[in-house]
Structure formats: C-alpha cells, structure tokens
C-alpha cells in the first residue's frame, strides 16, 4: 500500500514539474536556513560546556556602588583567591588568571606575538578542560613553564616538536611544556599563552598580593560537589567585609561593594560588565535568530500548503475516484501525508547540498568556524528528522483532511475543489507570509539605519585619517621605556604626509583606565569612579577635541605632568561646579602599599566638550584626562595622515619603522576600523538579518509565483472570455493583482506594529541611537509591494496574452 502511495506521489510530481520544483526548492531553502541557524544557536550555547566541572565552576564578579554610580567588573583583585581557599573548605579549588595583554615571545631572535597572555595558577588546566596537542594538564607545575597555542607553535617552530623548546619573554627564559588546540572548544577565555604563576617575579607577586583594591584578575571558584552557590553568597558578603572594605578605608568608605558568583555557562552571554573578556555572545540575538529560523521554515510550509490547496482542483477528482473505488478516509489522509513526507525528504537531500555550499559564506557572516562534521552529531539528525515530520504532517494535513471529508459527488463539482484554492485558510496563510516578509524587511532596514548612524555620526572628534601604531613595551624591569620611545614620534613625523602625532595609553573605544577619584560637590567631597585617558600634550589638539574653558597640557609647564588634569563637560555638570578651573580632583592614597602612597591633589586646568570615548551603547560619563608620565611607556602612537595614497603612506611608515625598530613587529590600525569593532555584534546582526531577509523575500516570491500560476490556471476561461469581450490587458493584470495587494495591506497592519515594538526595544540597548523614520516603513512596504506586483504580473501577463480560443476550450 505504501509503495503505491509513494508511486502516485512521484507521478504527481512528474506531472507538474513547476509545482514540484517550487515545492522542493522552497522547502530546501527553508530547511537550510533552519539548519544554519540551528547550527549557529547550538554553537553559541556550547560555550564552556565541554568542561567536566562546568556546573561547579563560577567566576567571581565585583560590584562597586558610589552614590548614584555602579560599576560591575568581570575582574577582581589578585589576592582574593588564596584568601578564599583558606577561609572556606567548600571550595574545591580556585583559579586566577592575571592578564598580561599582548605578549611577545622570542625564539632564536625572532619575535612572535600572542594577542593575549596570562599568568595562571597551576590548577588552571585541572579546573578547565582544554585539548592538549602536546603535554598535559600538569604543564604549569614548574615555575618557568609556558603553554602556547597550536597555531603559535606552528609559527614559531614549524614542524618541529615544540615541547622543551626555550623561548624568552622580556629577557626571561621559558620552557614550552604544553600546546593546546585553541579551536577545539568554544570558550569565553581568549586563547593565548599561559605562563606559570609560580614564575612571577617576587617583587611583582608581593606587590599584587597587597592590591586588595585593584581589580586585575579573572578569578574562578570550583565549588565542592553538593555545595550551594546561593548559600555561598552570604560567605562572599562576609569575605568582602573582612578583606575588601578595609582596603577602601574601612569605616571611612561610604560606598558599597559586593562580590558574587557567576555560573561559568552564563559568562559568554553577560554583556553588562566592564573590564571583561572580549569574546561575547548575545542571548537576545540567539533567541532572535531562532525565531527567524522558525519564521522562514513557516514560510516554506505556508508555500507548500498554499500550493497544495490551490492544486486541489486536479487532486479532487483523483480523491473522488479513490472514494468510489472504496478507499477509506484514513487511507486518503495517509496518501496525502505520505506524499508530503516524500517531498520533505527530497527537500532535505537538496538542503544538505545547499548547506554544504552555503556553510563557508555563513561562517564568514557569523565569524564562526563550523564544518560539515557538525552534521554527524546525533542532535543534528534528530532536528532533521523533526523537520521532515513537521513538514510532512503539518504541511500535508490541511489538503489531506479538507479533500477527504467530502463525498465523491461533491468532489466532482468544480466549486468544491476550487474552494480549496480560494478559501479563507489560504488567504490567512498568504497574509501571514506577507507579514513575516514585511517584518524581516523592516528589521533589516532598521538595523542598517542604526549601524550606518553609529559609523557616521559625530563622535565629538575627528576620527578620520588617524593611524594608531602599537608601541613596543618595556622589557624586564626597564622603567625608562619613555626615553626609548620618545624619538619615534619625531622620526615618524619626518614623513611629509604626517600632519600630527601624539602618544596615548588608550584610544577612544578601548577600555582605558577607570579610577575612583574624589571630587568636591555641593553635597561635600565624594568618591567617584571615572574613566581616564593618559595622553601627551598634543593629543586633544590632534583629535580635534573642542576646548570649552581653560587650556590643554603644555610641555613648557613641567608641573602639568604631575598635578594637572582636564575634564569633560559631563564632569562639570555631574559635580555641580560653577567655576571648574578653581576645582581640585584628588587621587586617594594607599596606606597599605609598600611604600605607602600619599593622597595626590590635581588642579583642573581645562574643560573639553563631551566626546564619545567609548561606544554609543553607553552614555558619556565624567572623564579625566591626565598627561602621560615621563617615566613609563605608552601603548599607542597616533598619527594624523594627510589625504593621499594610503597604501604608499603605510609602506613608507613601515619602512621607517623597520629602520628604527628592526626587532619589533609593525602593528598599525586606523581608528575608524577600531571604532567599527565596537559594533561587531550589530554588524553581525545586520549581515545575518540581511541574508535571511533575502531568503524570506525569495520564498515569498516562489509562493506568490506558484499561487499566481494556479490562480491563472483556474481563471483561464474567465480570462479568455474577458479578452474576447475586449477587456484591456491592464484590467486583467489589475484584477489578478488585487487579491494579493489587499492581503498585503492587511499584513502590514500586523507586521508594522510588531516591528515598531521590536525595533524600539532593540534601540533601547544603545544610549544613543538614530530615529527610525516613517520613510523606513514606507520603503519596506514599497519593496514588498514591488516584489508582489512584479511576481503576480508575470503570470497574469502570460495568461492574458495567451490565445483566447485555447482558453475557451480549457477543460
């Protein structure tokens, strides 16, 4: 019996190849879109799931409140882990990762840079499970051991065995004891080089051990089996009272501090912290993409249902003959659903081929590295089976149950059959398809508008033509790095196209310093956490930051480097200053430091207009700008280039750099590119939304084309009569378009309010955003209307210009 059903289904497909192609290709596109987003969602949800102790590992967060300001940190003080392990036996182990930033290793005189470097506890690879290509989890047990990435090992040693190789960092010799595959698992920790904490210089370790008020480490706890994280919070509160509050002045401290435990699996999706790991996901976007996948698959199913019901005229007579021959309703339903499942299976096969073709482009869009090996996972096969059953049962149910419920004599009447193609359900489904298409187009245009606004809006300084060059950092205990770097500025300014230059520790858009300073307000002297910039005197003028009052730093005034500070307008407003140039800012001292550090008083010498030193996700805060210390080096040298041949300019600068610093790598980035990195998540959202909006429109076109094709076939004789009676071509085309345009009008009443709400909620995640003009909604409507009219008109025109005599003889 089932063999007969499948044979009939196959012959039905062969009988109308256009119907078959539209169904199979439409389903394949919907299925491959669903597969791609499923893979993406699963990849995002897999972060840190590979660790055996993942459900017992927690990261320590720090939350500082000063008046109306709360700072939430992903990093915490260096010495807390050792104290926590001593205080609480229900902690199985602890891990501290001290950040070193960009790290350069040398092998046989050749430098090799890792973007991230860490000093790690010996317990790091025992708590976290990473794939070792060479070595094992005991690799950091020796003081001078180092673990590197596989990619870095290949760069440094080629095909040679890296284990036991000696490399140097800042004059210190290290032995490679392990190599990890940085691409084997998803982790929120940016992979780099891991050095044993046991080998830290004693002076540095001693200084950090006293830094209870300085957040500098990622600290992780592994709770003992059975320990309750919620019950442990009271212990964390007691710990803060005993160890952290005294470092902030004890009873003199007027703010509040709270440490809490963050489950490891949640770290990847937490975007609410400052000074956190850069590799972040967005759970809202993951949910959004999953919804998009369901919507696209729904459109594919709607296409199939609509075309199946539109084709009911032909199938109705087939059903009538089967009923006369004694077929039961259940058998007819099974026949329709079986044919639908077969189409779904063919669609799956086509979709897998499309998936193989699309996966490289999808990886580029989403910045993932997902291979076809993912298809071998059991969960993926389960999803594929679910899709087949969903499409086969749901998409085939309506025509099956609709046709099988009529008596044979009714099915032979054309009115009943054509009713299946003109019914209310088909119109509702078509309207839903239009609503989804409108929503996707509006969403894509809104994301593009905001992203364009972010990239082109005035940030309060001239960001164009600014080139940032990463400066080499001091080696060993060299604290006179400034003297070695200072000539670089004058030498590179010898190039005729360099119109200005400045040293700076951090750039707009980067995570600069954040200090708790003290200021006078009408309510008295308060503690205030503020972002800071350390720059040389040329920096404000180089960026074109507008001066509101006072002056910039002056090289001719030596005291500026020690006792002067520049603030922004937000600081003046926040502190209620009437005469900001008469105000002081105080850097609190540290009595526990060795030697003790006294309080430092700084004079406000200038006020600059507010500018965006961070991304536009966050509001502009009170900002302090200090002059870079003459004793310590800086991170960046920023050059302003004159308009011209950028390639030739970079080549000339790099050549001069190679002459001045032959042993240091050239690393240069335009500031506009760095700022664009702040909006990577939005850029990815736009690319994904665009891709799937195009798929939505394509599926809508296919559905419209199929429905218009069957509508024209059903009205063949009507069209022939109208043509014979002299009806103009335009009138026939207009009549066929009218039904679809009316449905589009009803769809926008649903789609636009939903889109308005969703876009508004999304824009609330930005402190600053563009206004979404009604023109955007009009553009989305015009795009969808144009696609609809064009698609239907093609079929209407073909039917209208056909020979009227043949049309009158139709059936």
VENVENSUL-V580315 format. One record per backbone hydrogen bond with DSSP energy under -0.5 kcal/mol. CO is the residue of the C=O (numbers start at 1). NH is the residue of the N-H. E is the energy in kcal/mol with one decimal. If there is no record, write none. Layout:
co = (CO CO)
nh = (NH NH)
e = (E E)
This chain:
co = (1 2 3 4 5 6 7 8 9 10 11 12 16 17 18 19 20 21 22 23 24 25 26 27 28 29 30 31 32 33 34 35 36 37 38 39 40 41 42 44 46 51 53 53 54 56 57 58 59 59 61 62 63 64 65 66 69 71 71 72 73 76 76 77 78 79 80 81 82 83 84 87 88 90 90 93 95 96 96 97 97 98 101 103 103 105 106 107 109 110 112 114 116 117 117 118 118 119 120 121 123 123 124 128 130 131 131 134 136 138 142 144 145 146 146 147 148 149 150 151 152 153 154 157 162 165 165 167 168 169 172 174 175 175 176 178 179 179 180 180 181 185 186 188 193 193 194 195 196 197 201 202 203 204 205 206 207 208 208 210 211 213 214 214 216 217 217 218 219 220 221 221 222 222 224 227 228 229 230 231 231 232 233 234 235 236 237 238 239 239 240 240 244 244 245 245 246 249 250 256 258 260 261 262 263 263 264 264 266 267 268 269 274 275 278 282 283 284 285 286 287 288 289 290 291 292 293 294 295 296 297 298 299 300 301 302 303 304 305 306 307 309 310 311 311 312 313 314 315 316 317 318 319 320 321 322 323 328 329 330 331 332 333 334 335 336 337 338 339 340 341 342 343 344 345 346 347 348 349 350 351 352 353 354 355 358 359 360 361 362 363 363 371 372 373 374 377 377 378 379 380 381 382 383 384 385 386 387 388 389 390 390 391 391 392 393 394 394 396 397 398 399 400 401 402 403 407 407 408 410 413 413 414 415 416 417 417 418 418 419 423 424 425 426 427 428 429 430 431 432 433 434 435 436 437 438 439 440 441 442 443 444 445 446 447 448 449 450 451 452 453 459 461 461 463 465 465 466 466 467 467 468 468 469 475 477 480 480 481 482 483 485 485 486 486 487 488 489 491 492 495 497 497 500 502 503 504 507 510 513 515 515 516 517 518 519 521 524 526 528 530 531 532 533 533 534 535 536 538 539 540 540 543 546 546 549 554 556 557 558 559 559 560 563 565 565 566 567 568 568 569 570 571 572 572 573 575 579 580 583 584 585 586 586 587 590 590 596 597 600 602 603 603 605 606 607 607 608 611 613 615 616 616 622 623 624 624 625 626 631 635 636 637 638 639 639 640 640 644 645 646 647 648 649 650 651 652 653 654 655 656 657 661 665 667 669 670 670 671 672 673 675 676 677 679 680 681 682 683 684 685 686 687 688 689 690 691 692 693 694 695 696 697 698 699 700 701 702 703 704 705 706 707 708 709 710 711 713 715 716 717 718 719 720 721 722 723 728 729 730 731 732 733 734 735 737 738 739 740 741 742 743 744 745 746 747 747 748 750 751 752 753 754 755 756 757 758 759 760 762 763 770 771 773 773 774 775 776 777 778 779 780 781 782 783 784 785 786 787 788 789 790 791 792 793 794 795 796 797 799 803 804 805 807)
nh = (5 6 7 8 9 10 11 12 13 14 15 16 20 21 22 23 24 25 26 27 28 29 30 31 32 33 34 35 36 37 38 39 40 41 42 43 44 45 46 47 49 54 56 57 57 223 264 221 61 262 260 73 258 71 256 69 66 64 73 274 62 216 217 80 81 83 84 85 86 87 88 89 91 92 224 222 220 98 121 99 218 119 117 105 114 112 168 110 111 107 105 103 193 100 101 120 195 98 197 124 126 127 128 130 132 133 181 179 139 141 145 175 196 177 178 194 180 153 154 155 156 157 158 160 165 167 176 174 106 172 169 167 146 177 164 148 133 134 150 182 184 187 48 190 118 195 147 120 199 200 205 206 207 208 209 210 210 79 211 212 214 215 78 216 99 76 219 97 60 95 58 223 92 93 227 229 232 233 233 234 235 236 237 238 239 240 241 242 243 244 244 245 247 248 248 250 249 252 253 65 63 61 263 59 266 267 267 268 269 270 281 271 74 74 280 286 287 288 289 290 291 292 293 294 295 296 297 298 299 300 301 302 303 304 305 306 307 308 309 310 311 312 313 314 315 316 317 318 319 320 321 322 323 324 325 327 326 332 333 334 335 336 337 338 339 340 341 342 343 344 345 346 347 348 349 350 351 352 353 354 355 356 357 358 359 362 363 364 365 366 367 368 374 375 376 377 380 381 382 383 384 385 386 387 388 389 390 391 392 393 394 395 395 396 396 397 397 398 400 401 402 403 404 405 405 406 410 411 412 413 416 417 418 419 420 420 421 421 422 423 427 428 429 430 431 432 433 434 435 436 437 438 439 440 441 442 443 444 445 446 447 448 449 450 451 452 453 454 455 456 457 612 459 463 466 467 641 468 671 469 639 470 669 637 478 479 483 484 485 486 487 488 489 489 490 491 492 493 494 495 498 499 642 640 638 536 636 510 512 532 517 530 588 528 586 526 524 521 519 517 515 624 513 535 626 505 628 539 542 543 544 545 462 548 609 607 557 558 560 561 562 563 564 603 605 606 625 608 571 572 573 574 575 576 577 576 522 582 583 604 520 602 518 588 600 593 597 598 590 587 585 565 605 551 567 548 549 569 613 509 618 767 768 531 568 533 626 566 535 482 471 504 469 502 467 641 499 500 646 649 650 651 652 653 654 655 656 657 658 659 660 661 664 667 470 468 673 674 675 676 677 678 679 680 683 684 685 686 687 688 689 690 691 692 693 694 695 696 697 698 699 700 701 702 703 704 705 706 707 708 709 710 711 712 713 714 715 716 719 720 721 722 723 724 725 727 726 732 733 734 735 736 737 738 739 741 742 743 744 745 746 747 748 749 750 750 751 752 754 755 756 757 758 759 760 761 762 763 764 765 766 772 773 776 777 778 779 780 781 782 783 784 785 786 787 788 789 790 791 792 793 794 795 796 797 798 799 800 801 802 807 808 809 810)
e = (-2.3 -2.6 -2.1 -2.4 -2.5 -2.5 -2.3 -2.3 -1.9 -2.1 -2.0 -1.2 -2.2 -2.9 -2.8 -2.2 -2.9 -2.7 -1.8 -2.7 -2.6 -2.6 -2.3 -2.9 -2.8 -2.1 -2.0 -2.8 -2.6 -2.2 -2.3 -2.8 -2.3 -3.0 -2.7 -2.3 -2.3 -2.4 -0.9 -1.1 -2.2 -1.8 -2.4 -0.8 -0.7 -2.4 -2.1 -3.2 -0.5 -2.9 -1.4 -3.5 -2.3 -2.9 -2.0 -2.0 -3.2 -2.8 -0.5 -3.1 -1.9 -1.6 -2.3 -0.9 -0.7 -1.3 -2.8 -2.4 -1.3 -2.1 -2.4 -0.5 -1.3 -0.7 -2.6 -2.9 -2.9 -0.6 -1.2 -0.6 -2.3 -2.1 -0.7 -0.5 -3.3 -2.6 -2.1 -1.5 -0.5 -2.3 -2.9 -2.8 -1.9 -2.8 -0.8 -0.6 -3.0 -2.7 -2.6 -1.7 -0.8 -2.1 -2.6 -0.8 -0.7 -0.6 -2.6 -2.6 -1.7 -2.0 -1.6 -2.9 -1.8 -2.6 -1.0 -2.7 -2.3 -2.3 -2.1 -1.8 -2.4 -3.0 -1.6 -1.9 -2.3 -0.5 -2.7 -3.5 -2.4 -2.2 -2.4 -2.8 -2.0 -0.6 -3.1 -2.2 -2.7 -1.7 -2.1 -1.0 -1.4 -0.5 -2.8 -0.6 -2.1 -0.5 -2.6 -3.2 -1.4 -1.7 -2.6 -2.6 -2.2 -2.5 -2.1 -0.6 -1.0 -0.5 -1.7 -1.7 -0.8 -0.6 -0.6 -0.6 -1.2 -2.8 -0.7 -2.4 -2.8 -2.6 -2.7 -0.6 -2.3 -1.4 -2.3 -0.6 -1.7 -0.6 -0.8 -0.7 -0.5 -1.7 -2.1 -1.9 -2.3 -2.4 -2.0 -1.9 -2.8 -0.6 -1.1 -2.5 -0.8 -0.7 -1.7 -2.1 -1.4 -2.2 -1.7 -2.9 -2.4 -2.9 -0.5 -2.8 -1.7 -0.6 -1.3 -0.5 -0.7 -1.5 -3.2 -0.8 -1.6 -0.6 -1.5 -2.2 -2.4 -2.3 -2.9 -2.0 -2.1 -2.5 -2.3 -1.9 -2.5 -2.7 -2.4 -2.3 -2.2 -2.1 -2.4 -2.8 -2.7 -1.8 -2.8 -3.1 -2.5 -2.3 -2.8 -2.3 -1.3 -1.4 -0.5 -0.7 -1.5 -2.7 -0.9 -1.1 -2.6 -2.5 -2.2 -1.9 -2.6 -2.5 -1.6 -2.8 -1.6 -1.8 -2.6 -2.5 -2.1 -2.4 -2.7 -2.6 -2.3 -2.2 -2.8 -2.1 -2.1 -2.2 -2.6 -2.4 -2.6 -2.4 -2.1 -2.5 -2.7 -2.4 -1.5 -2.3 -2.9 -2.0 -1.5 -2.7 -2.1 -2.6 -2.6 -1.8 -2.2 -2.6 -1.3 -1.4 -1.8 -2.1 -1.6 -1.6 -0.6 -1.6 -2.0 -1.9 -2.4 -2.5 -2.2 -2.4 -2.2 -2.4 -2.8 -2.8 -2.9 -2.9 -2.1 -0.7 -1.1 -0.6 -0.6 -0.9 -0.5 -0.8 -1.3 -3.1 -2.6 -2.2 -1.9 -0.7 -0.5 -1.1 -0.6 -2.0 -1.5 -1.3 -0.6 -1.4 -3.0 -1.4 -1.0 -1.0 -0.7 -0.7 -1.3 -1.0 -1.4 -2.5 -2.7 -2.5 -2.6 -2.3 -2.2 -2.2 -2.4 -2.4 -2.3 -2.8 -2.5 -2.5 -2.4 -2.8 -2.6 -2.3 -2.4 -2.4 -2.4 -2.3 -2.4 -2.3 -2.6 -2.8 -2.0 -2.6 -1.9 -1.6 -2.1 -3.2 -0.5 -1.0 -0.9 -0.6 -2.8 -0.5 -2.7 -0.5 -3.0 -0.5 -2.5 -2.3 -2.0 -0.5 -0.7 -0.8 -1.8 -2.8 -0.5 -1.8 -0.6 -1.0 -0.8 -2.5 -2.5 -1.5 -1.2 -1.3 -1.7 -0.8 -2.9 -2.4 -3.3 -2.0 -2.4 -2.5 -1.3 -2.6 -0.9 -3.0 -0.5 -3.3 -2.8 -2.5 -2.3 -1.5 -2.0 -2.5 -2.2 -1.9 -0.7 -0.6 -3.2 -3.2 -3.3 -2.0 -2.2 -2.2 -0.9 -2.4 -2.9 -0.5 -3.1 -2.7 -1.8 -0.7 -1.9 -1.3 -1.3 -3.0 -1.1 -3.6 -2.3 -0.8 -3.1 -2.5 -0.7 -1.4 -2.4 -2.8 -2.2 -0.7 -1.8 -0.6 -0.5 -2.0 -1.6 -1.9 -0.6 -3.1 -2.5 -0.7 -2.5 -1.0 -2.4 -0.5 -1.9 -3.1 -2.5 -2.0 -0.7 -2.3 -2.1 -3.1 -1.7 -1.2 -1.2 -3.7 -1.4 -1.2 -1.7 -0.7 -1.0 -1.9 -0.5 -2.2 -2.7 -0.7 -2.9 -2.3 -2.7 -1.9 -3.2 -0.6 -2.8 -0.8 -1.1 -2.2 -2.8 -2.1 -2.1 -2.4 -2.7 -1.9 -1.9 -2.5 -2.5 -1.3 -1.9 -3.7 -1.7 -0.6 -2.5 -3.2 -0.8 -1.8 -2.6 -1.8 -1.2 -1.5 -1.5 -1.3 -2.5 -2.8 -2.3 -2.5 -2.3 -2.7 -2.9 -2.8 -2.4 -2.4 -2.4 -2.4 -1.7 -2.3 -2.5 -2.6 -2.8 -2.5 -2.7 -2.3 -2.6 -3.0 -2.9 -2.3 -2.6 -3.1 -2.2 -2.2 -2.9 -2.5 -1.7 -2.6 -1.8 -1.3 -2.7 -2.3 -2.6 -2.4 -2.3 -2.3 -2.4 -3.0 -1.3 -1.4 -2.3 -2.7 -2.2 -1.9 -1.7 -1.8 -0.7 -2.4 -2.4 -1.8 -2.1 -2.0 -2.0 -2.3 -1.9 -0.8 -0.6 -1.1 -3.0 -2.0 -1.4 -2.7 -2.8 -2.2 -2.6 -2.9 -1.9 -2.2 -2.1 -2.6 -1.2 -1.7 -1.8 -0.5 -0.8 -1.6 -0.7 -2.3 -2.7 -2.2 -2.3 -2.6 -2.5 -2.3 -3.1 -2.8 -2.2 -2.4 -3.0 -2.6 -2.2 -2.6 -2.7 -1.7 -1.1 -2.7 -3.1 -1.9 -2.2 -2.4 -2.2 -0.6 -1.8 -2.3 -1.2 -1.1)
